[in-house]
Amino acid sequence: MLTVDQALAQLLGGARRITDTETLPLGAALGRTLAADVVSTLAVPGFDNSAMDGYALNVADFGPGATFSVVQRIAAGDTGDALAPGEAARIFTGAPVPDGTNAVAMQEDCAVEGGILSIGTPLRTGQHIRRRGEDVMAGAAVIKAGTRLGAAELGLLAAVGVARVGVMRQLRVALLSTGNELVEPGAPLAPGKIYNSNRYAISALLTDAGCIVDDLGIVPDQFAATRDILADAAATHDVVLSTGGVSVGEEDHVKAAVESLGALSLWKIAIKPGKPFAFGRIPAGEVRAGSGGETGSDPGADFIGLPGNPVSSYITFLLFVRPFLAARVGGEAPVQAVRVPAGFAIGRAGNRREYLRARLENGRAVLYPNQGSGVLTSVVWADGLVVIPEGATVADGDAVDFVPLAALR
């Protein structure tokens, strides 16, 4: 078995970055990966402006008993006239400060009677003024290529005047579930059958990762059927992802089917939960009639086989598939942990790195009582994963690595 670090390095090393891009309106770019650095053509803010509702003035005119004549009113979107010594302007948040101003007094500290302003607290130069370019300077690279665009990034792009943005095209991923025991939610549940939870969890994770998901449904535990659907999917997709069928049982046909078409370069990771994880390649071939692609040579697809147990599938997706998909579009999705005190104790761990479902309570990581690989309630309950290295022991209060689930989704 490969270690977690070896497996992740192999996956990222095998991630062939795509080069296709498209240009989208800013409002349609949420969740997409930026194709090239964005350099601002303007400064933000574009002028010195007031950070408060109050009065603009010059502190050189301020002293004990000083008063100012309020000579103008400047709202956001307006411009004012230069101030002469002893003059002040009523000003509102975001409005440009007039020439001759070097401070803004908050309205809460001011009193005005008969057009004469008096101020009850000391002033300092620059107080409550947002300077031109203090957020972004013209010519600055505001967002780097490979960044996944979220709400903050879209807001920043809008602030520098970007209306359309170049992004990497979306990966097209074929998702299939294997197992004669699987039925879809809503169907009668006969003896020995279970509902297909992986289909919905993994499809949602792929969508969150910015992929176009083609759900190919449930594949029966038959070698020929498995091989055919893998071959068809590889002809028209960037990645083929399956759940189940990659272990060593007599009814686990996915590994053999992939190897009959191409090759696996990774199988079995020293991780708990999730040991039966597979990665490989289904190579170029003739696109099959009716598969939705053009006839001719095709570059083939990456293959990822997730374990069938739902927690194993979920966690290995977050730890391995998510960064792999990000790398294919030129981005990064690192697994970042923080150190927190353990609210539990563990005897000596085994020879696989463990990822335990946990949540923070009063700053300490506590574990879900049932860590079984089929216990989906643990994932819903948890807000993170505690990482237990191979062979480690943990005493109550020891510092442990905690990976927030919110940072992995």
C-alpha positions in Angstrom: 0.0 0.0 0.0 1.1 3.5 -0.7 1.1 6.1 2.1 -1.4 8.9 1.9 1.4 11.4 1.0 2.8 9.0 -1.7 -0.7 8.5 -3.2 -1.5 12.2 -3.3 1.9 13.0 -4.9 1.2 10.3 -7.5 -2.2 11.6 -8.3 -1.1 15.2 -8.6 1.9 14.2 -10.7 -0.5 12.4 -13.1 -2.9 15.3 -13.4 -2.7 16.5 -17.0 -3.6 20.1 -17.0 -6.2 21.0 -19.6 -5.6 24.1 -21.8 -9.0 24.9 -23.1 -10.5 28.2 -21.8 -13.6 30.3 -22.3 -14.7 33.8 -21.5 -17.8 34.3 -19.3 -19.8 37.2 -17.9 -18.7 37.9 -14.4 -22.1 36.8 -13.0 -21.7 33.3 -14.6 -18.1 32.6 -13.3 -18.9 31.5 -9.8 -16.9 28.4 -8.9 -14.8 28.5 -12.1 -11.0 28.5 -12.2 -9.3 31.7 -13.4 -7.3 31.1 -16.6 -4.9 34.0 -16.4 -3.8 36.7 -13.9 -6.1 39.7 -13.7 -4.3 43.0 -13.6 -6.2 46.0 -12.5 -6.3 49.0 -14.9 -7.4 51.3 -12.2 -6.9 52.2 -8.5 -9.5 51.2 -5.9 -10.7 53.5 -4.4 -10.2 55.8 -7.3 -10.2 58.9 -5.1 -9.8 59.9 -1.5 -13.1 59.4 0.2 -14.8 59.6 3.5 -15.1 56.4 5.6 -17.8 57.9 7.8 -20.8 60.2 7.8 -19.5 63.4 9.3 -17.6 66.6 8.4 -14.6 67.1 6.2 -12.0 69.7 7.4 -8.4 70.5 7.8 -6.8 69.6 11.2 -4.5 72.7 11.0 -7.6 74.7 11.7 -8.5 72.7 14.8 -7.7 73.8 18.3 -9.3 74.6 21.6 -12.6 76.3 21.0 -12.2 76.2 17.2 -15.3 76.3 15.1 -15.9 75.8 11.4 -18.3 77.2 8.9 -20.3 74.5 7.2 -20.3 75.7 3.5 -21.3 72.6 1.5 -22.9 69.2 1.5 -21.3 66.3 -0.3 -23.2 63.0 -0.8 -21.8 59.8 -2.3 -21.6 60.2 -6.1 -21.2 64.0 -5.8 -18.1 66.1 -5.9 -17.4 69.2 -3.8 -15.5 72.4 -3.9 -12.1 73.1 -2.3 -12.3 74.2 1.4 -10.8 77.4 2.5 -9.2 77.7 6.0 -11.9 77.5 8.7 -14.4 75.9 6.4 -16.0 72.4 6.7 -18.2 70.2 4.5 -21.0 68.0 5.5 -19.9 64.7 4.0 -21.3 61.1 3.7 -19.7 57.7 3.6 -18.0 57.1 0.2 -18.2 60.7 -1.0 -14.9 62.2 -2.3 -13.2 64.5 0.2 -12.8 68.1 -1.2 -9.4 69.6 -1.7 -8.1 71.2 1.5 -9.3 68.3 3.6 -7.1 66.0 5.6 -9.5 64.6 8.2 -13.2 63.7 8.7 -14.8 64.1 12.1 -17.6 61.6 12.8 -21.0 63.1 13.1 -21.4 61.6 16.6 -18.6 63.8 17.8 -19.9 67.0 16.2 -22.5 69.7 16.9 -23.8 72.2 14.4 -25.8 75.3 15.3 -26.6 78.0 12.8 -24.2 76.6 10.3 -21.3 76.6 12.7 -19.5 73.3 13.5 -17.9 72.5 16.8 -16.1 69.2 17.6 -15.8 67.6 21.0 -13.0 65.2 20.5 -9.4 65.5 19.2 -8.6 65.0 15.5 -5.6 63.6 13.7 -4.4 63.9 10.2 -5.9 61.3 7.9 -8.7 60.3 10.3 -11.6 58.5 8.6 -10.3 59.1 5.1 -9.9 56.1 2.7 -6.9 57.0 0.4 -6.9 56.5 -3.4 -5.4 53.0 -4.2 -5.3 51.8 -0.6 -7.2 48.7 -1.6 -5.8 48.1 -5.2 -3.1 50.0 -7.1 -3.4 50.4 -10.8 -1.2 47.8 -12.5 -1.5 45.3 -9.6 -2.3 41.7 -10.2 -5.4 41.3 -8.1 -6.2 37.6 -8.6 -3.7 35.0 -9.9 -4.4 32.3 -12.5 -5.5 29.0 -10.9 -7.7 30.7 -8.4 -11.2 29.3 -8.0 -13.6 32.2 -8.1 -15.8 32.6 -5.1 -18.0 35.4 -3.9 -15.1 37.5 -2.6 -13.1 37.1 -5.9 -16.1 38.1 -8.0 -16.6 41.1 -5.9 -13.0 42.2 -6.3 -13.1 41.7 -10.1 -16.2 43.8 -10.2 -14.5 46.5 -8.1 -11.7 46.8 -10.7 -14.2 47.0 -13.5 -13.9 43.5 -15.0 -17.1 42.6 -16.8 -16.0 39.3 -18.5 -13.4 36.9 -17.3 -11.3 34.1 -18.8 -11.7 30.7 -17.1 -10.7 27.1 -17.7 -13.3 25.0 -19.3 -15.1 22.6 -16.9 -14.0 19.0 -16.6 -16.6 16.5 -17.8 -16.8 13.6 -15.4 -18.7 10.4 -15.9 -20.0 9.0 -12.6 -21.2 5.4 -12.2 -22.2 3.3 -9.2 -21.5 -0.4 -9.1 -23.3 -3.1 -7.1 -26.2 -5.5 -7.5 -27.3 -4.5 -4.0 -28.0 -0.8 -5.0 -31.4 0.6 -5.7 -32.5 4.2 -6.1 -34.3 6.2 -3.3 -38.0 5.9 -3.7 -38.0 2.3 -5.0 -39.1 -0.6 -2.8 -36.2 -1.9 -0.7 -36.2 -5.6 -1.1 -34.2 -7.9 1.2 -30.5 -7.5 0.8 -30.8 -4.2 -1.0 -29.6 -0.7 0.0 -30.3 2.7 -1.3 -27.6 4.3 -3.5 -26.3 7.1 -1.3 -22.9 7.5 -3.0 -24.5 8.6 -6.2 -25.9 11.7 -4.6 -23.1 12.5 -2.3 -20.3 12.2 -4.9 -22.4 13.9 -7.7 -22.8 16.9 -5.3 -19.1 17.0 -4.5 -18.2 16.9 -8.2 -20.6 19.7 -8.9 -19.2 21.7 -6.0 -15.7 21.1 -7.6 -16.9 22.8 -10.8 -17.3 19.7 -12.9 -20.0 18.8 -15.5 -21.4 15.5 -14.2 -22.8 12.9 -16.4 -24.5 10.3 -14.1 -24.4 6.9 -15.8 -26.4 5.3 -13.0 -26.0 1.8 -11.5 -23.8 -0.8 -13.2 -24.5 -4.4 -12.4 -21.7 -6.6 -11.0 -20.8 -8.1 -14.4 -17.4 -7.9 -16.0 -18.6 -7.3 -19.6 -21.2 -4.7 -18.6 -18.6 -2.9 -16.5 -16.0 -3.0 -19.3 -18.4 -1.7 -21.9 -19.7 1.3 -19.9 -16.1 2.3 -18.9 -15.0 2.2 -22.5 -17.9 4.3 -23.7 -17.5 6.8 -20.8 -13.8 7.2 -21.5 -14.4 8.1 -25.1 -16.3 11.3 -24.2 -15.2 12.4 -20.7 -12.1 13.8 -19.1 -12.5 11.6 -16.0 -14.4 8.4 -15.3 -15.2 8.0 -11.6 -16.8 4.9 -10.1 -17.9 4.0 -6.6 -17.5 0.4 -5.4 -16.1 -2.6 -7.2 -12.3 -1.9 -6.7 -11.7 -4.3 -3.8 -10.6 -7.9 -4.1 -14.0 -9.7 -3.9 -15.2 -12.0 -6.6 -18.0 -9.5 -7.5 -15.6 -6.6 -7.7 -15.1 -6.2 -11.5 -14.1 -2.6 -11.9 -10.3 -3.1 -11.3 -10.2 -6.0 -13.8 -12.3 -4.1 -16.4 -10.1 -1.0 -16.2 -6.9 -3.2 -16.6 -8.5 -4.9 -19.6 -8.9 -1.5 -21.3 -5.9 0.4 -19.9 -3.9 0.3 -16.7 -4.1 1.2 -13.0 -1.1 3.1 -11.6 -2.4 3.2 -8.0 -4.4 0.7 -6.0 -4.7 0.5 -2.3 -3.7 3.3 0.1 -2.7 3.0 3.7 -5.7 5.1 4.9 -8.6 4.4 7.2 -11.3 4.6 6.0 -10.8 4.1 2.3 -8.0 1.6 1.5 -9.5 0.3 -1.9 -8.8 3.5 -3.9 -7.8 3.1 -7.6 -6.3 5.5 -10.1 -5.4 4.8 -13.7 -6.0 5.6 -17.3 -8.4 4.3 -20.0 -6.5 5.1 -23.2 -7.4 6.4 -26.6 -9.7 4.4 -28.7 -12.5 4.6 -31.2 -15.5 6.5 -30.0 -18.5 4.1 -30.0 -21.5 4.9 -32.1 -24.2 6.7 -30.2 -21.8 7.7 -27.4 -22.3 11.4 -28.1 -18.7 12.0 -29.4 -17.3 12.3 -32.9 -16.0 9.2 -34.6 -12.2 8.9 -34.5 -9.3 8.9 -32.1 -9.9 10.1 -28.6 -7.4 11.0 -25.9 -9.0 8.8 -23.3 -9.8 9.5 -19.7 -8.4 9.3 -16.2 -10.0 6.7 -14.1 -10.7 7.0 -10.4 -12.3 4.2 -8.4 -13.6 5.1 -5.0 -14.5 2.6 -2.3 -18.1 1.5 -2.0 -18.6 2.3 1.7 -20.2 5.7 1.8 -17.9 7.3 4.4 -14.8 5.9 2.7 -16.0 7.2 -0.7 -16.8 10.7 0.8 -13.5 11.1 2.6 -11.2 9.8 -0.1 -13.0 12.1 -2.6 -12.2 15.1 -0.3 -8.6 14.1 0.3 -7.6 12.9 -3.1 -10.1 13.5 -5.9 -10.8 17.2 -5.0 -7.1 18.2 -5.3 -6.6 16.1 -8.4 -9.5 17.8 -10.2 -8.2 21.2 -9.2 -4.8 20.4 -10.6 -6.3 19.3 -13.9 -7.6 22.9 -14.4 -4.4 24.6 -13.1 -5.6 25.2 -9.5 -4.8 23.9 -6.1 -7.0 22.4 -3.3 -4.6 21.7 -0.4 -5.6 19.7 2.6 -4.8 22.1 5.5 -4.9 21.2 9.1 -4.9 23.2 12.4 -3.6 22.0 15.7 -6.2 21.5 18.4 -6.3 19.7 21.8 -7.7 16.2 21.7 -10.9 15.6 23.6 -10.3 11.8 23.5 -7.7 9.2 23.9 -6.5 6.5 21.5 -4.2 3.5 22.1 -1.6 2.7 19.5 -3.0 3.2 16.0 -2.5 0.7 13.2 -0.4 0.8 10.1 -2.8 3.1 8.2 -3.3 6.8 8.7 -6.7 7.4 10.2 -9.2 10.2 9.5 -11.7 10.3 12.3 -14.9 12.2 12.1 -14.9 14.9 14.8 -16.2 18.3 15.8 -14.8 21.1 17.9 -16.5 21.6 21.3 -15.0 24.3 23.6 -11.9 24.3 21.4 -11.3 20.5 21.7 -11.8 17.9 19.1 -14.3 15.2 20.2 -15.0 12.1 18.1 -18.3 10.7 16.8 -18.8 7.5 18.8 -19.2 5.2 15.8 -16.3 5.6 13.3 -17.6 2.8 10.9 -17.0 3.4 7.2 -20.8 3.0 6.5 -21.9 5.5 9.2 -23.0 8.5 7.1 -24.5 10.2 10.2 -20.9 10.7 11.4 -20.1 12.9 8.4 -23.3 15.0 8.9 -22.5 15.4 12.6 -18.8 16.2 12.1 -17.3 19.6 11.2 -13.8 18.2 10.6 -11.5 15.2 10.5 -8.9 14.4 13.1 -5.7 12.9 11.6 -4.1 10.1 13.4 -0.7 9.1 12.0 0.3 5.5 11.5 1.3 3.9 14.8 0.5 7.0 16.9 -1.0 7.1 20.4 -3.1 10.0 21.6 -3.7 11.0 25.2 -6.5 13.4 26.3 -5.3 16.9 25.8 -2.6 16.1 23.2 -2.3 18.4 20.2 -3.7 16.7 17.1 -4.2 17.8 13.5 -7.8 18.8 12.7 -8.9 19.3 9.1 -12.1 21.4 8.8 -14.6 19.9 6.5 -15.7 23.3 5.3 -12.2 23.8 3.9 -12.5 20.6 1.9 -15.8 21.1 0.2 
